[in-house]
Amino acid sequence: MAEETGAAAGGEEKKTQTYRIQKIYIKDVSFETPRSTEIFTEQAQWAPEVKVQLNTESKNIKDDLYECMLMITVNVDLAGKPAYLAEVKQAGLFTIAGFAEGEMGHLLGSYTPSVLFPFVREVISDLAVKGGFPQMLLDPINFDALYAQHMDKNKAPTAPASDTQH
């Protein structure tokens, strides 16, 4: 996703847009099986209740370098009791330059989490299997829709400032 710098209409220079992945890494990971002995010795059928929570964070490190992080927590219960908990903070360093301020929110809040999601999905699946459980495949997430909901939720209602008369 890059454009060349060149003369635009009217002789103005068009700024080069750059979006590059510099590094993808796990920043933090946790896997807990508080009742593993009971779960592995019970004859209960594997029909878990799965709850997924997610959050994102982005910060400018310096110049055009950003760290973006996708945090996902998966709580898996079996017969109303905890089976396991997996928490992953998947992060990346990205060079992002030449985009308008309005575009940066979408890049950092939707596009970049979409880039990170396949990595965190793999980590969670691996943790479940290595923890002795069936493979956990997280469903796809529409980060565009989540970002739009977040933006709608954070829009302050427009009301006249001190415009009331008594």
C-alpha positions as CSV (number, residue, x, y, z in Angstrom):
1,M,0.0,0.0,0.0
2,A,2.2,2.8,-1.2
3,E,2.0,5.6,-3.7
4,E,4.8,7.5,-5.5
5,T,5.4,11.1,-4.8
6,G,4.6,13.2,-7.8
7,A,3.2,16.5,-9.0
8,A,-0.5,16.7,-8.4
9,A,-2.9,19.0,-10.2
10,G,-1.9,22.6,-9.5
11,G,1.8,21.7,-9.1
12,E,1.4,20.5,-5.5
13,E,3.5,17.5,-4.3
14,K,1.5,14.5,-3.4
15,K,2.7,12.8,-0.2
16,T,3.8,9.2,-0.4
17,Q,1.6,6.8,1.5
18,T,3.5,4.0,3.3
19,Y,2.1,1.1,5.3
20,R,4.8,-1.5,6.2
21,I,5.0,-4.3,8.7
22,Q,8.3,-4.0,10.5
23,K,7.8,-6.8,13.1
24,I,5.1,-9.0,14.5
25,Y,5.5,-10.4,18.0
26,I,3.8,-11.7,21.1
27,K,4.0,-9.1,23.9
28,D,2.3,-11.2,26.6
29,V,0.7,-14.6,26.8
30,S,-1.1,-16.5,29.6
31,F,-2.8,-19.9,29.7
32,E,-4.6,-21.2,32.8
33,T,-6.4,-24.5,33.4
34,P,-7.6,-24.2,37.0
35,R,-9.5,-27.5,36.9
36,S,-7.4,-29.5,34.5
37,T,-7.3,-32.7,36.6
38,E,-11.1,-32.7,37.0
39,I,-11.8,-31.9,33.4
40,F,-9.5,-34.6,32.0
41,T,-10.9,-37.3,34.3
42,E,-14.6,-36.5,33.9
43,Q,-16.6,-38.2,31.2
44,A,-18.4,-35.0,30.2
45,Q,-18.9,-34.4,26.5
46,W,-16.8,-31.5,25.2
47,A,-19.5,-28.8,24.6
48,P,-17.8,-25.7,25.9
49,E,-19.3,-22.2,26.3
50,V,-16.8,-19.8,24.8
51,K,-16.5,-16.1,25.6
52,V,-14.2,-13.8,23.7
53,Q,-13.1,-10.3,24.7
54,L,-10.9,-8.1,22.6
55,N,-9.3,-4.8,22.8
56,T,-6.8,-2.8,20.7
57,E,-4.1,-0.3,21.6
58,S,-1.9,1.8,19.3
59,K,0.8,4.3,20.1
60,N,3.3,6.3,18.2
61,I,6.8,5.2,19.0
62,K,8.6,7.8,17.0
63,D,8.2,9.6,13.7
64,D,6.2,7.2,11.5
65,L,6.7,4.1,13.7
66,Y,3.7,2.8,15.5
67,E,3.2,-0.1,17.9
68,C,-0.2,-1.7,17.6
69,M,-1.5,-4.4,19.9
70,L,-4.5,-6.7,19.7
71,M,-5.4,-8.2,23.1
72,I,-7.8,-11.2,23.1
73,T,-9.0,-13.1,26.2
74,V,-10.8,-16.4,25.7
75,N,-12.7,-17.9,28.6
76,V,-13.8,-21.5,28.0
77,D,-16.3,-23.1,30.4
78,L,-17.5,-26.7,30.5
79,A,-20.8,-27.5,32.3
80,G,-20.7,-24.1,33.9
81,K,-17.2,-24.4,35.3
82,P,-14.0,-23.0,34.0
83,A,-12.0,-25.2,31.6
84,Y,-9.3,-22.7,30.6
85,L,-8.5,-19.1,30.1
86,A,-6.2,-17.9,27.3
87,E,-4.9,-14.3,27.1
88,V,-2.8,-13.1,24.3
89,K,-1.3,-9.6,23.5
90,Q,-0.2,-9.8,19.9
91,A,1.7,-6.7,18.8
92,G,3.5,-5.3,15.8
93,L,5.6,-2.4,14.7
94,F,4.4,-0.7,11.7
95,T,5.7,2.2,9.6
96,I,2.7,4.3,8.6
97,A,3.3,7.6,6.8
98,G,1.6,10.0,4.4
99,F,-2.0,9.4,5.5
100,A,-4.4,12.1,6.5
101,E,-5.3,12.3,10.2
102,G,-8.8,11.0,9.4
103,E,-7.3,7.9,7.8
104,M,-5.0,7.1,10.7
105,G,-7.8,6.2,13.0
106,H,-9.1,3.6,10.6
107,L,-5.6,2.2,9.9
108,L,-4.8,1.9,13.6
109,G,-8.2,0.9,14.8
110,S,-9.4,-1.5,12.1
111,Y,-6.8,-2.4,9.4
112,T,-3.9,-3.1,11.7
113,P,-5.9,-5.4,14.1
114,S,-7.0,-7.3,11.0
115,V,-3.4,-7.8,10.1
116,L,-2.6,-9.0,13.7
117,F,-5.7,-11.3,14.1
118,P,-4.4,-14.4,12.2
119,F,-1.3,-14.4,14.4
120,V,-3.3,-14.3,17.6
121,R,-5.8,-16.9,16.3
122,E,-2.9,-19.3,15.8
123,V,-1.4,-18.7,19.2
124,I,-4.7,-19.3,21.0
125,S,-5.3,-22.5,19.0
126,D,-1.8,-23.8,19.8
127,L,-2.2,-23.0,23.5
128,A,-5.5,-24.9,23.7
129,V,-4.0,-28.0,22.0
130,K,-0.8,-27.9,24.1
131,G,-3.1,-27.5,27.2
132,G,-4.7,-30.8,26.3
133,F,-7.9,-29.4,24.8
134,P,-9.4,-29.6,21.3
135,Q,-8.3,-27.0,18.8
136,M,-9.8,-23.6,19.3
137,L,-10.6,-21.8,16.1
138,L,-11.7,-18.2,16.7
139,D,-14.3,-17.0,14.3
140,P,-13.4,-14.2,11.9
141,I,-13.9,-10.7,13.3
142,N,-15.1,-7.7,11.3
143,F,-12.8,-5.0,12.6
144,D,-14.3,-2.5,10.2
145,A,-17.7,-2.9,11.9
146,L,-16.2,-2.8,15.4
147,Y,-14.3,0.3,14.6
148,A,-17.5,2.0,13.2
149,Q,-19.4,1.0,16.4
150,H,-16.6,2.4,18.5
151,M,-16.7,5.7,16.5
152,D,-20.5,6.0,16.8
153,K,-20.4,5.3,20.5
154,N,-17.7,7.9,21.1
155,K,-19.5,10.7,19.2
156,A,-20.7,13.2,21.7
157,P,-24.2,14.5,21.2
158,T,-24.2,17.9,19.8
159,A,-25.9,20.3,22.1
160,P,-25.7,24.1,22.2
161,A,-23.3,25.3,24.8
162,S,-24.9,27.4,27.6
163,D,-27.8,28.3,25.3
164,T,-30.5,27.9,27.9
165,Q,-32.7,30.8,29.1
166,H,-34.8,30.9,32.2
